[in-house]
Amino acid sequence: MTFREILEFRRSTRIYDGTPVPNEIIQSAVDDAILAPNSSNLQLWEFYHVIDSEKKKALIEACLGQSAARTAPNFMVIVTRRDKWRDRCKSNLEAIKKGDRAMSQTGIDYYSKLLPFIYTDFFGIFGVFKKILMTLIGWKKPIYKEVSANDIRVTAHKSVGLGAQTFMLSMASKGYDTCPMEGFDSKRVRKILNLPKKAEINMVISCGKRKPEGIFGERYRLPLEDVYFEV
Ligand SMILES: Cc1cc2nc3c(=O)[nH]c(=O)nc-3n(C[C@H](O)[C@H](O)[C@H](O)COP(=O)(O)O)c2cc1C
């Protein structure tokens, strides 16, 4: 398939035919997904392929019983792990030092000073202080202002969303269907996966093979001129 054909093939599938997706297809789609661009290359994502039948049953319930979940043979839950920023700074630093990545002192400073400044918080208090500081500096010169705990949550979800889309496009390229879902009870999904408090569910993605009636109607998109602007 061409890239355009993959995009056209990928439709949110609400009724699957029951054909299970082989493990290697899912794993290879995750292997594609982790090539997605992500903020500071911190890779604050985790991919949970739910295979346990009891967990699947609980997940369908946590997805409010919607048909995209109820009829799906496979599930991928994609999670943000902003709590892992220290580990990921460390592994980036190790990669730089090993020479795996062409980076200079700037890279070392980035992961050992700048990112710790941005990511460190103390019950949200330091975040507020940083926000005020950045706003003050920002009066004089352009400066990055997304430094509060909430900003960091958004940053993590942006990156993980790109991973999720790459996963779905990869699945489409292999002839498999998906449905991204945000209609779920996050507390229950977190419990099923046994996630720590700071992990957040970005998307639950059901996977399988569509039934023809599993695609609800023609695709509708706004015309390009409504969303594309040259400035
Ligand atoms: C973040 C996100 C959450 C979504 N949540 C649900 C959902 O809970 N249930 C569902 O059936 N579809 C869900 N969708 C699918 C959208 O409804 C769908 O992408 C949109 O209608 C466009 O259709 P298409 O994906 O076939 O192009 C979600 C999509 C995204 C990106």
The ligand as an SDF file (V2000), in Angstrom:
LIG
                    3D

 31 33  0  0  0  0  0  0  0  0999 V2000
   -8.3000   10.2610   21.0990 C   0  0  0  0  0  0  0  0  0  0  0  0
   -9.4100    9.5130   20.4010 C   0  0  0  0  0  0  0  0  0  0  0  0
  -10.4000    8.9240   21.1480 C   0  0  0  0  0  0  0  0  0  0  0  0
  -11.4150    8.1900   20.5390 C   0  0  0  0  0  0  0  0  0  0  0  0
  -12.3300    7.5350   21.3070 N   0  0  0  0  0  0  0  0  0  0  0  0
  -13.2300    6.7150   20.7190 C   0  0  0  0  0  0  0  0  0  0  0  0
  -14.0680    5.9010   21.5000 C   0  0  0  0  0  0  0  0  0  0  0  0
  -14.0200    5.8780   22.7260 O   0  0  0  0  0  0  0  0  0  0  0  0
  -14.9330    5.0900   20.8540 N   0  0  0  0  0  0  0  0  0  0  0  0
  -15.0180    5.0180   19.4890 C   0  0  0  0  0  0  0  0  0  0  0  0
  -15.8200    4.2370   18.9750 O   0  0  0  0  0  0  0  0  0  0  0  0
  -14.2160    5.8090   18.7160 N   0  0  0  0  0  0  0  0  0  0  0  0
  -13.3150    6.6270   19.2840 C   0  0  0  0  0  0  0  0  0  0  0  0
  -12.4490    7.3630   18.5170 N   0  0  0  0  0  0  0  0  0  0  0  0
  -12.5100    7.2620   17.0610 C   0  0  0  0  0  0  0  0  0  0  0  0
  -13.0450    8.5340   16.4050 C   0  0  0  0  0  0  0  0  0  0  0  0
  -14.4170    8.6310   16.6270 O   0  0  0  0  0  0  0  0  0  0  0  0
  -12.6810    8.4670   14.9110 C   0  0  0  0  0  0  0  0  0  0  0  0
  -11.2870    8.5170   14.7840 O   0  0  0  0  0  0  0  0  0  0  0  0
  -13.3110    9.6110   14.1020 C   0  0  0  0  0  0  0  0  0  0  0  0
  -14.7080    9.5260   14.1070 O   0  0  0  0  0  0  0  0  0  0  0  0
  -12.8220    9.5940   12.6510 C   0  0  0  0  0  0  0  0  0  0  0  0
  -13.0790    8.3590   12.0230 O   0  0  0  0  0  0  0  0  0  0  0  0
  -11.8980    7.4730   11.3820 P   0  0  0  0  0  0  0  0  0  0  0  0
  -10.9540    7.1130   12.5150 O   0  0  0  0  0  0  0  0  0  0  0  0
  -12.5690    6.2530   10.8270 O   0  0  0  0  0  0  0  0  0  0  0  0
  -11.2060    8.2980   10.3520 O   0  0  0  0  0  0  0  0  0  0  0  0
  -11.4540    8.0960   19.1170 C   0  0  0  0  0  0  0  0  0  0  0  0
  -10.4290    8.7140   18.3690 C   0  0  0  0  0  0  0  0  0  0  0  0
   -9.4110    9.3870   18.9970 C   0  0  0  0  0  0  0  0  0  0  0  0
   -8.3020    9.9750   18.1730 C   0  0  0  0  0  0  0  0  0  0  0  0
  1  2  1  0
  2  3  1  0
  2 30  2  0
  3  4  2  0
  4  5  1  0
  4 28  1  0
  5  6  2  0
  6  7  1  0
  6 13  1  0
  7  8  2  0
  7  9  1  0
  9 10  1  0
 10 11  2  0
 10 12  1  0
 12 13  2  0
 13 14  1  0
 14 15  1  0
 14 28  1  0
 15 16  1  0
 16 17  1  0
 16 18  1  0
 18 19  1  0
 18 20  1  0
 20 21  1  0
 20 22  1  0
 22 23  1  0
 23 24  1  0
 24 25  2  0
 24 26  1  0
 24 27  1  0
 28 29  2  0
 29 30  1  0
 30 31  1  0
M  END
$$$$
